[in-house]
Amino acid sequence: MFNLGTIKESMKKLIYLEEQTMANKFLKTATALTIMGTSLLGA
């Protein structure tokens, strides 16, 4: 039998990691767009 507490903790960790990954992707995209916009304005 699985311990429900253990499963819940694992789910929380997975969700947390997923959120961190999404935040990182968003930050990278925002940074890339900012750099592109700056270089276009500077051109």
HELIX and SHEET records of a PDB file:
HELIX    1   1 LEU A    4  GLY A   42  1                                  39    
END                                                                             
